[in-house]
C-alpha cells in the first residue's frame, strides 16, 4: 500500500514539473499568444452598426465610426469602405477592392449582412439587429451540438479511468479486509 502511495506521489510531482504543465497565467507575457485589439465579433459589429444608424448617421459615416473601434485590419478596411461610399462609389465597387485585398471572415460577413440595406434603403437598424440575433442563435446551436458530441466522446476515456479507480479504491480494500489473518 505504501508503494502505491509513493508511486502516485511521484507521478504527481513528475506531472507538476512537466513542460506542458505551465498554465497560461504563469507564462511570461512574451510567450502568451497575441490577442487581437478591438472588436471582431460579427453580431456585436452588427448591433453597433444598428445603433449608429438608429442614431441618424448615414451608412458611410457609420462604417467609418465602426472601423474606429475594430481591430486594426478590420477597422482600416471599414474606414476605407466608408470613405469610398462617402465619395459616391457604388456599393460593390467600394467593397470589391477591400474584400480582394483583405479577405477577413468578419469583413465578408459584414458586407453580406449590410448589402441589402445599402441597395434597397430598407429599415436598417431592425434588419441588422435581427441578423445579429440570428447569428448568435446559430452560434449557440453550434456550441450545444459540439458540447453534446464532446459528452459522447468522453464516455470511453472516463469509463476506462473511473472503473479501475473504483476497483482499486472501493472493491480491493473490502476484499483485503475480508481475507482471514
C-alpha positions, 0 to 999 in steps of 0.5 A: 500500500505504501508503494502505491502511495509513493508511486502516485506521489511521484507521478504527481510531482513528475506531472507538476514539473512537466513542460506542458504543465505551465498554465497560461497565467504563469507564462511570461507575457512574451510567450502568451499568444497575441490577442487581437485589439478591438472588436471582431465579433460579427453580431456585436459589429452588427448591433453597433452598426444598428445603433449608429444608424438608429442614431441618424448617421448615414451608412458611410459615416457609420462604417467609418465610426465602426472601423474606429473601434475594430481591430486594426485590419478590420477597422482600416478596411471599414474606414476605407469602405466608408470613405469610398461610399462617402465619395459616391462609389457604388456599393460593390465597387467600394467593397470589391477592392477591400474584400480582394485585398483583405479577405477577413471572415468578419469583413465578408460577413459584414458586407453580406449582412449590410448589402441589402440595406445599402441597395434597397434603403430598407429599415436598417437598424431592425434588419441588422439587429435581427441578423445579429440575433440570428447569428448568435442563435446559430452560434449557440446551436453550434456550441450545444451540438459540439458540447453534446458530441464532446459528452459522447466522446468522453464516455470511453476515456472516463469509463476506462479511468473511473472503473479501475479507480473504483476497483482499486479504491472501493472493491480491493480494500473490502476484499483485503479486509475480508481475507482471514489473518 
